[in-house]
């Protein structure tokens, strides 16, 4: 990924989520270059997602992505499921996080 790339957002579609009640932060398809990190953009995404889904949020991230784990846990998400990755495109072990008010 280029470090000078802009943040890219798109509206989530029904195909982005397996259930209507689930809101996946990754559905925003945000690609933030390293130089853009630490500026509160992710915090704003979480805040927006909470406003739009006040009953709770669910998301997935890869188990090897420790910075994401720290970020989501700092925002009150709890790891509720770990998989071997056989169910995702990348075949990478992942973890499902949930946030409930």
N, CA, C and O atoms as CSV, one atom per row, in Angstrom:
chain,resi,resn,atom,element,x,y,z
A,1,UNK,N,N,0.846,-1.180,0.000
A,1,UNK,CA,C,0.000,0.000,0.000
A,1,UNK,C,C,0.888,1.238,0.000
A,1,UNK,O,O,1.872,1.309,0.736
A,2,UNK,N,N,0.539,2.192,-0.815
A,2,UNK,CA,C,1.280,3.454,-0.830
A,2,UNK,C,C,1.010,4.209,0.455
A,2,UNK,O,O,-0.106,4.187,0.973
A,3,UNK,N,N,2.029,4.876,0.971
A,3,UNK,CA,C,1.852,5.635,2.210
A,3,UNK,C,C,1.196,6.982,1.973
A,3,UNK,O,O,0.786,7.640,2.929
A,4,UNK,N,N,1.085,7.410,0.715
A,4,UNK,CA,C,0.443,8.694,0.435
A,4,UNK,C,C,-0.984,8.509,-0.080
A,4,UNK,O,O,-1.593,9.458,-0.573
A,5,UNK,N,N,-1.515,7.298,0.033
A,5,UNK,CA,C,-2.873,7.022,-0.442
A,5,UNK,C,C,-3.905,7.699,0.447
A,5,UNK,O,O,-3.715,7.785,1.660
A,6,UNK,N,N,-4.996,8.180,-0.145
A,6,UNK,CA,C,-6.071,8.759,0.665
A,6,UNK,C,C,-6.865,7.667,1.361
A,6,UNK,O,O,-6.781,6.495,0.994
A,7,UNK,N,N,-7.626,8.051,2.354
A,7,UNK,CA,C,-8.549,7.127,3.002
A,7,UNK,C,C,-9.683,6.872,2.023
A,7,UNK,O,O,-10.228,7.811,1.442
A,8,UNK,N,N,-10.041,5.611,1.837
A,8,UNK,CA,C,-11.083,5.239,0.889
A,8,UNK,C,C,-12.265,4.671,1.661
A,8,UNK,O,O,-12.109,3.751,2.464
A,9,UNK,N,N,-13.445,5.226,1.412
A,9,UNK,CA,C,-14.664,4.764,2.077
A,9,UNK,C,C,-15.713,4.427,1.035
A,9,UNK,O,O,-15.776,5.044,-0.028
A,10,UNK,N,N,-16.529,3.447,1.355
A,10,UNK,CA,C,-17.691,3.159,0.519
A,10,UNK,C,C,-18.814,2.707,1.429
A,10,UNK,O,O,-18.566,2.192,2.519
A,11,UNK,N,N,-20.027,2.892,0.995
A,11,UNK,CA,C,-21.190,2.469,1.777
A,11,UNK,C,C,-21.256,0.947,1.780
A,11,UNK,O,O,-21.038,0.304,0.753
A,12,UNK,N,N,-21.555,0.383,2.932
A,12,UNK,CA,C,-21.725,-1.062,3.048
A,12,UNK,C,C,-22.981,-1.490,2.302
A,12,UNK,O,O,-23.968,-0.755,2.265
A,13,UNK,N,N,-22.942,-2.661,1.716
A,13,UNK,CA,C,-24.107,-3.219,1.037
A,13,UNK,C,C,-24.543,-4.481,1.768
A,13,UNK,O,O,-23.839,-4.975,2.648
A,14,UNK,N,N,-25.697,-4.992,1.399
A,14,UNK,CA,C,-26.204,-6.207,2.041
A,14,UNK,C,C,-25.221,-7.365,1.892
A,14,UNK,O,O,-25.127,-8.217,2.775
A,15,UNK,N,N,-24.499,-7.399,0.794
A,15,UNK,CA,C,-23.531,-8.476,0.572
A,15,UNK,C,C,-22.353,-8.414,1.540
A,15,UNK,O,O,-21.626,-9.395,1.696
A,16,UNK,N,N,-22.162,-7.275,2.184
A,16,UNK,CA,C,-21.048,-7.121,3.118
A,16,UNK,C,C,-21.298,-7.794,4.459
A,16,UNK,O,O,-20.352,-8.014,5.216
A,17,UNK,N,N,-22.510,-8.116,4.766
A,17,UNK,CA,C,-22.821,-8.664,6.094
A,17,UNK,C,C,-23.715,-9.886,5.955
A,17,UNK,O,O,-24.665,-9.864,5.172
A,18,UNK,N,N,-23.430,-10.964,6.704
A,18,UNK,CA,C,-24.251,-12.160,6.608
A,18,UNK,C,C,-25.597,-12.027,7.315
A,18,UNK,O,O,-26.500,-12.827,7.071
A,19,UNK,N,N,-25.742,-11.045,8.171
A,19,UNK,CA,C,-27.017,-10.839,8.861
A,19,UNK,C,C,-27.264,-9.346,8.989
A,19,UNK,O,O,-26.333,-8.567,9.187
A,20,UNK,N,N,-28.515,-8.959,8.875
A,20,UNK,CA,C,-28.870,-7.543,8.930
A,20,UNK,C,C,-28.435,-6.913,10.244
A,20,UNK,O,O,-28.033,-5.749,10.253
A,21,UNK,N,N,-28.501,-7.637,11.344
A,21,UNK,CA,C,-28.185,-7.076,12.655
A,21,UNK,C,C,-26.699,-6.832,12.859
A,21,UNK,O,O,-26.316,-6.080,13.755
A,22,UNK,N,N,-25.850,-7.457,12.039
A,22,UNK,CA,C,-24.409,-7.290,12.206
A,22,UNK,C,C,-23.922,-6.075,11.437
A,22,UNK,O,O,-24.301,-5.853,10.287
A,23,UNK,N,N,-23.093,-5.309,12.080
A,23,UNK,CA,C,-22.431,-4.195,11.410
A,23,UNK,C,C,-20.943,-4.470,11.495
A,23,UNK,O,O,-20.388,-4.580,12.588
A,24,UNK,N,N,-20.307,-4.578,10.369
A,24,UNK,CA,C,-18.880,-4.858,10.343
A,24,UNK,C,C,-18.140,-3.565,10.029
A,24,UNK,O,O,-18.394,-2.914,9.015
A,25,UNK,N,N,-17.235,-3.213,10.905
A,25,UNK,CA,C,-16.456,-2.013,10.652
A,25,UNK,C,C,-15.676,-2.146,9.357
A,25,UNK,O,O,-15.435,-1.152,8.672
A,26,UNK,N,N,-15.285,-3.347,9.021
A,26,UNK,CA,C,-14.553,-3.531,7.778
A,26,UNK,C,C,-15.425,-3.238,6.569
A,26,UNK,O,O,-14.904,-3.036,5.472
A,27,UNK,N,N,-16.749,-3.209,6.747
A,27,UNK,CA,C,-17.641,-2.882,5.643
A,27,UNK,C,C,-17.410,-1.470,5.136
A,27,UNK,O,O,-17.732,-1.150,3.992
A,28,UNK,N,N,-16.857,-0.638,5.983
A,28,UNK,CA,C,-16.540,0.711,5.534
A,28,UNK,C,C,-15.369,0.693,4.560
A,28,UNK,O,O,-15.084,1.689,3.895
A,29,UNK,N,N,-14.691,-0.456,4.483
A,29,UNK,CA,C,-13.558,-0.634,3.577
A,29,UNK,C,C,-12.561,0.509,3.718
A,29,UNK,O,O,-12.109,1.079,2.725
A,30,UNK,N,N,-12.235,0.827,4.922
A,30,UNK,CA,C,-11.274,1.901,5.163
A,30,UNK,C,C,-9.863,1.366,5.017
A,30,UNK,O,O,-9.490,0.386,5.662
A,31,UNK,N,N,-9.105,1.994,4.191
A,31,UNK,CA,C,-7.698,1.645,4.022
A,31,UNK,C,C,-6.895,2.867,4.444
A,31,UNK,O,O,-6.835,3.866,3.727
A,32,UNK,N,N,-6.294,2.774,5.591
A,32,UNK,CA,C,-5.589,3.926,6.140
A,32,UNK,C,C,-4.094,3.686,6.081
A,32,UNK,O,O,-3.600,2.739,6.694
A,33,UNK,N,N,-3.359,4.520,5.357
A,33,UNK,CA,C,-1.910,4.348,5.307
A,33,UNK,C,C,-1.286,4.545,6.682
A,33,UNK,O,O,-1.845,5.222,7.544
A,34,UNK,N,N,-0.125,3.944,6.870
A,34,UNK,CA,C,0.566,4.026,8.153
A,34,UNK,C,C,0.727,5.464,8.619
A,34,UNK,O,O,0.554,5.748,9.804
A,35,UNK,N,N,1.052,6.370,7.716
A,35,UNK,CA,C,1.267,7.765,8.119
A,35,UNK,C,C,-0.015,8.426,8.594
A,35,UNK,O,O,0.039,9.461,9.258
A,36,UNK,N,N,-1.169,7.850,8.268
A,36,UNK,CA,C,-2.438,8.421,8.705
A,36,UNK,C,C,-2.915,7.902,10.043
A,36,UNK,O,O,-3.912,8.382,10.583
A,37,UNK,N,N,-2.212,6.928,10.578
A,37,UNK,CA,C,-2.634,6.332,11.845
A,37,UNK,C,C,-2.302,7.244,13.013
A,37,UNK,O,O,-1.397,8.076,12.938
A,38,UNK,N,N,-3.060,7.070,14.103
A,38,UNK,CA,C,-2.807,7.862,15.301
A,38,UNK,C,C,-3.415,9.247,15.260
A,38,UNK,O,O,-3.067,10.101,16.074
A,39,UNK,N,N,-4.316,9.480,14.328
A,39,UNK,CA,C,-4.939,10.800,14.187
A,39,UNK,C,C,-6.405,10.811,14.596
A,39,UNK,O,O,-7.095,11.814,14.416
A,40,UNK,N,N,-6.884,9.695,15.148
A,40,UNK,CA,C,-8.257,9.647,15.629
A,40,UNK,C,C,-9.290,9.236,14.604
A,40,UNK,O,O,-10.484,9.239,14.903
A,41,UNK,N,N,-8.861,8.882,13.399
A,41,UNK,CA,C,-9.824,8.505,12.361
A,41,UNK,C,C,-10.548,7.221,12.752
A,41,UNK,O,O,-11.770,7.141,12.627
A,42,UNK,N,N,-9.815,6.220,13.220
A,42,UNK,CA,C,-10.435,4.965,13.654
A,42,UNK,C,C,-11.388,5.183,14.811
A,42,UNK,O,O,-12.457,4.576,14.868
A,43,UNK,N,N,-10.996,6.062,15.744
A,43,UNK,CA,C,-11.872,6.383,16.872
A,43,UNK,C,C,-13.197,6.950,16.373
A,43,UNK,O,O,-14.260,6.628,16.904
A,44,UNK,N,N,-13.123,7.794,15.353
A,44,UNK,CA,C,-14.346,8.390,14.796
A,44,UNK,C,C,-15.209,7.337,14.099
A,44,UNK,O,O,-16.437,7.387,14.173
A,45,UNK,N,N,-14.557,6.377,13.416
A,45,UNK,CA,C,-15.321,5.300,12.787
A,45,UNK,C,C,-16.072,4.483,13.828
A,45,UNK,O,O,-17.246,4.160,13.645
A,46,UNK,N,N,-15.391,4.148,14.924
A,46,UNK,CA,C,-16.045,3.367,15.975
A,46,UNK,C,C,-17.201,4.163,16.571
A,46,UNK,O,O,-18.277,3.614,16.807
A,47,UNK,N,N,-16.985,5.441,16.812
A,47,UNK,CA,C,-18.043,6.288,17.360
A,47,UNK,C,C,-19.253,6.326,16.423
A,47,UNK,O,O,-20.394,6.203,16.868
A,48,UNK,N,N,-18.998,6.497,15.138
A,48,UNK,CA,C,-20.075,6.526,14.147
A,48,UNK,C,C,-20.807,5.184,14.102
A,48,UNK,O,O,-22.037,5.143,14.059
A,49,UNK,N,N,-20.051,4.095,14.111
A,49,UNK,CA,C,-20.673,2.768,14.073
A,49,UNK,C,C,-21.541,2.540,15.304
A,49,UNK,O,O,-22.624,1.966,15.199
A,50,UNK,N,N,-21.078,2.984,16.466
A,50,UNK,CA,C,-21.876,2.834,17.694
A,50,UNK,C,C,-23.158,3.654,17.619
A,50,UNK,O,O,-24.217,3.193,18.045
A,51,UNK,N,N,-23.067,4.864,17.080
A,51,UNK,CA,C,-24.257,5.706,16.940
A,51,UNK,C,C,-25.285,5.035,16.038
A,51,UNK,O,O,-26.486,5.090,16.302
A,52,UNK,N,N,-24.805,4.407,14.980
A,52,UNK,CA,C,-25.711,3.796,14.006
A,52,UNK,C,C,-26.188,2.408,14.419
A,52,UNK,O,O,-27.168,1.895,13.878
A,53,UNK,N,N,-25.496,1.805,15.374
A,53,UNK,CA,C,-25.872,0.465,15.860
A,53,UNK,C,C,-25.804,0.443,17.378
A,53,UNK,O,O,-24.953,-0.240,17.947
A,54,UNK,N,N,-26.685,1.178,18.041
A,54,UNK,CA,C,-26.594,1.320,19.495
A,54,UNK,C,C,-26.817,0.026,20.277
A,54,UNK,O,O,-26.520,-0.029,21.470
A,55,UNK,N,N,-27.337,-1.014,19.621
A,55,UNK,CA,C,-27.551,-2.288,20.326
A,55,UNK,C,C,-26.317,-3.181,20.307
A,55,UNK,O,O,-26.283,-4.202,20.995
A,56,UNK,N,N,-25.312,-2.814,19.534
A,56,UNK,CA,C,-24.085,-3.594,19.523
A,56,UNK,C,C,-23.467,-3.729,18.143
A,56,UNK,O,O,-24.111,-3.476,17.125
A,57,UNK,N,N,-22.210,-4.132,18.134
A,57,UNK,CA,C,-21.438,-4.290,16.905
A,57,UNK,C,C,-20.695,-5.613,16.934
A,57,UNK,O,O,-20.345,-6.125,17.998
A,58,UNK,N,N,-20.460,-6.157,15.749
A,58,UNK,CA,C,-19.652,-7.357,15.582
A,58,UNK,C,C,-18.651,-7.090,14.468
A,58,UNK,O,O,-18.990,-6.451,13.471
A,59,UNK,N,N,-17.426,-7.571,14.626
A,59,UNK,CA,C,-16.425,-7.425,13.579
A,59,UNK,C,C,-15.433,-8.569,13.660
A,59,UNK,O,O,-15.333,-9.258,14.676
A,60,UNK,N,N,-14.710,-8.758,12.584
A,60,UNK,CA,C,-13.661,-9.774,12.503
A,60,UNK,C,C,-12.332,-9.095,12.216
A,60,UNK,O,O,-12.285,-8.071,11.535
A,61,UNK,N,N,-11.260,-9.663,12.734
A,61,UNK,CA,C,-9.907,-9.247,12.384
A,61,UNK,C,C,-9.023,-10.485,12.455
A,61,UNK,O,O,-9.403,-11.491,13.054
A,62,UNK,N,N,-7.858,-10.411,11.850
A,62,UNK,CA,C,-6.961,-11.565,11.880
A,62,UNK,C,C,-6.278,-11.682,13.232
A,62,UNK,O,O,-5.984,-10.678,13.881
A,63,UNK,N,N,-6.029,-12.912,13.650
A,63,UNK,CA,C,-5.390,-13.145,14.943
A,63,UNK,C,C,-3.997,-12.530,15.013
A,63,UNK,O,O,-3.560,-12.131,16.093
A,64,UNK,N,N,-3.297,-12.445,13.899
A,64,UNK,CA,C,-1.938,-11.894,13.903
A,64,UNK,C,C,-1.922,-10.369,13.983
A,64,UNK,O,O,-0.858,-9.777,14.167
A,65,UNK,N,N,-3.070,-9.728,13.850
A,65,UNK,CA,C,-3.140,-8.263,13.821
A,65,UNK,C,C,-3.259,-7.697,15.236
A,65,UNK,O,O,-4.319,-7.215,15.636
A,66,UNK,N,N,-2.173,-7.760,15.976
A,66,UNK,CA,C,-2.162,-7.287,17.366
A,66,UNK,C,C,-2.551,-5.816,17.511
A,66,UNK,O,O,-3.269,-5.479,18.452
A,67,UNK,N,N,-2.107,-4.923,16.613
A,67,UNK,CA,C,-2.552,-3.527,16.750
A,67,UNK,C,C,-4.073,-3.393,16.687
A,67,UNK,O,O,-4.652,-2.582,17.409
A,68,UNK,N,N,-4.723,-4.181,15.828
A,68,UNK,CA,C,-6.192,-4.137,15.752
A,68,UNK,C,C,-6.809,-4.645,17.045
A,68,UNK,O,O,-7.798,-4.088,17.522
A,69,UNK,N,N,-6.233,-5.700,17.619
A,69,UNK,CA,C,-6.757,-6.229,18.887
A,69,UNK,C,C,-6.701,-5.147,19.958
A,69,UNK,O,O,-7.673,-4.923,20.679
A,70,UNK,N,N,-5.565,-4.486,20.055
A,70,UNK,CA,C,-5.425,-3.423,21.070
A,70,UNK,C,C,-6.431,-2.304,20.824
A,70,UNK,O,O,-7.056,-1.804,21.759
A,71,UNK,N,N,-6.583,-1.918,19.569
A,71,UNK,CA,C,-7.509,-0.844,19.215
A,71,UNK,C,C,-8.936,-1.202,19.615
A,71,UNK,O,O,-9.595,-0.430,20.311
A,72,UNK,N,N,-9.419,-2.365,19.183
A,72,UNK,CA,C,-10.801,-2.741,19.473
A,72,UNK,C,C,-11.028,-2.970,20.958
A,72,UNK,O,O,-12.071,-2.591,21.491
A,73,UNK,N,N,-10.075,-3.580,21.626
A,73,UNK,CA,C,-10.222,-3.804,23.065
A,73,UNK,C,C,-10.222,-2.482,23.824
A,73,UNK,O,O,-10.921,-2.338,24.827
A,74,UNK,N,N,-9.445,-1.526,23.351
A,74,UNK,CA,C,-9.452,-0.192,23.968
A,74,UNK,C,C,-10.829,0.457,23.833
A,74,UNK,O,O,-11.220,1.271,24.670
A,75,UNK,N,N,-11.549,0.100,22.794
A,75,UNK,CA,C,-12.889,0.645,22.557
A,75,UNK,C,C,-13.989,-0.236,23.132
A,75,UNK,O,O,-15.161,-0.063,22.798
A,76,UNK,N,N,-13.621,-1.178,23.993
A,76,UNK,CA,C,-14.621,-1.971,24.698
A,76,UNK,C,C,-15.091,-3.231,24.000
A,76,UNK,O,O,-16.024,-3.880,24.474
A,77,UNK,N,N,-14.475,-3.597,22.888
A,77,UNK,CA,C,-14.835,-4.834,22.209
A,77,UNK,C,C,-14.231,-6.013,22.962
A,77,UNK,O,O,-13.178,-5.889,23.587
A,78,UNK,N,N,-14.906,-7.153,22.897
A,78,UNK,CA,C,-14.454,-8.383,23.545
A,78,UNK,C,C,-14.315,-9.477,22.492
A,78,UNK,O,O,-15.195,-9.648,21.649
A,79,UNK,N,N,-13.211,-10.215,22.541
A,79,UNK,CA,C,-13.020,-11.354,21.636
A,79,UNK,C,C,-13.967,-12.469,22.064
A,79,UNK,O,O,-13.936,-12.906,23.215
A,80,UNK,N,N,-14.807,-12.931,21.140
A,80,UNK,CA,C,-15.811,-13.941,21.482
A,80,UNK,C,C,-15.677,-15.229,20.673
A,80,UNK,O,O,-16.313,-16.231,21.000
A,81,UNK,N,N,-14.860,-15.215,19.625
A,81,UNK,CA,C,-14.700,-16.423,18.815
A,81,UNK,C,C,-13.363,-16.379,18.098
A,81,UNK,O,O,-12.974,-15.347,17.552
A,82,UNK,N,N,-12.666,-17.497,18.101
A,82,UNK,CA,C,-11.408,-17.644,17.380
A,82,UNK,C,C,-11.581,-18.780,16.375
A,82,UNK,O,O,-12.125,-19.829,16.718
A,83,UNK,N,N,-11.120,-18.580,15.129
A,83,UNK,CA,C,-11.232,-19.636,14.127
A,83,UNK,C,C,-9.856,-19.965,13.554
A,83,UNK,O,O,-8.886,-19.234,13.755
A,84,UNK,N,N,-9.798,-21.079,12.838
A,84,UNK,CA,C,-8.551,-21.491,12.193
A,84,UNK,C,C,-8.380,-20.852,10.820
A,84,UNK,O,O,-7.373,-21.083,10.151
A,85,UNK,N,N,-9.349,-20.054,10.398
A,85,UNK,CA,C,-9.270,-19.362,9.121
A,85,UNK,C,C,-9.855,-20.127,7.951
A,85,UNK,O,O,-9.888,-19.606,6.836
A,86,UNK,N,N,-10.313,-21.333,8.170
A,86,UNK,CA,C,-10.842,-22.132,7.060
A,86,UNK,C,C,-12.112,-21.531,6.464
A,86,UNK,O,O,-12.502,-21.900,5.356
A,87,UNK,N,N,-12.756,-20.621,7.170
A,87,UNK,CA,C,-13.989,-20.021,6.674
A,87,UNK,C,C,-13.823,-18.660,6.026
A,87,UNK,O,O,-14.816,-18.039,5.649
A,88,UNK,N,N,-12.587,-18.175,5.886
A,88,UNK,CA,C,-12.410,-16.875,5.236
A,88,UNK,C,C,-11.582,-17.015,3.960
A,88,UNK,O,O,-10.879,-18.008,3.775
A,89,UNK,N,N,-11.670,-16.021,3.089
A,89,UNK,CA,C,-10.974,-16.050,1.801
A,89,UNK,C,C,-9.475,-16.231,1.944
A,89,UNK,O,O,-8.846,-16.937,1.156
A,90,UNK,N,N,-8.912,-15.594,2.946
A,90,UNK,CA,C,-7.466,-15.571,3.100
A,90,UNK,C,C,-6.916,-16.824,3.767
A,90,UNK,O,O,-5.708,-17.058,3.757
A,91,UNK,N,N,-7.799,-17.625,4.344
A,91,UNK,CA,C,-7.402,-18.823,5.101
A,91,UNK,C,C,-6.463,-18.464,6.249
A,91,UNK,O,O,-5.547,-19.215,6.585
A,92,UNK,N,N,-6.713,-17.311,6.834
A,92,UNK,CA,C,-5.905,-16.783,7.937
A,92,UNK,C,C,-6.713,-16.900,9.226
A,92,UNK,O,O,-7.865,-16.468,9.261
A,93,UNK,N,N,-6.141,-17.474,10.290
A,93,UNK,CA,C,-6.870,-17.537,11.560
A,93,UNK,C,C,-7.373,-16.152,11.967
A,93,UNK,O,O,-6.635,-15.168,11.911
A,94,UNK,N,N,-8.629,-16.094,12.373
A,94,UNK,CA,C,-9.207,-14.799,12.716
A,94,UNK,C,C,-9.919,-14.852,14.057
A,94,UNK,O,O,-10.050,-15.902,14.687
A,95,UNK,N,N,-10.375,-13.674,14.466
A,95,UNK,CA,C,-11.059,-13.538,15.751
A,95,UNK,C,C,-12.264,-12.622,15.555
A,95,UNK,O,O,-12.180,-11.590,14.889
A,96,UNK,N,N,-13.378,-13.020,16.145
A,96,UNK,CA,C,-14.594,-12.195,16.084
A,96,UNK,C,C,-14.698,-11.407,17.377
A,96,UNK,O,O,-14.604,-11.963,18.471
A,97,UNK,N,N,-14.893,-10.105,17.234
A,97,UNK,CA,C,-15.063,-9.207,18.375
A,97,UNK,C,C,-16.497,-8.719,18.419
A,97,UNK,O,O,-17.150,-8.567,17.387
A,98,UNK,N,N,-16.978,-8.475,19.632
A,98,UNK,CA,C,-18.301,-7.875,19.824
A,98,UNK,C,C,-18.192,-6.711,20.791
A,98,UNK,O,O,-17.373,-6.705,21.710
A,99,UNK,N,N,-19.042,-5.730,20.554
A,99,UNK,CA,C,-19.237,-4.628,21.506
A,99,UNK,C,C,-20.722,-4.581,21.817
A,99,UNK,O,O,-21.555,-4.567,20.912
A,100,UNK,N,N,-21.042,-4.557,23.079
A,100,UNK,CA,C,-22.428,-4.408,23.530
A,100,UNK,C,C,-22.471,-3.262,24.526
A,100,UNK,O,O,-21.578,-3.130,25.363
A,101,UNK,N,N,-23.516,-2.422,24.441
A,101,UNK,CA,C,-23.616,-1.287,25.378
A,101,UNK,C,C,-23.855,-1.744,26.811
A,101,UNK,O,O,-23.961,-0.913,27.713
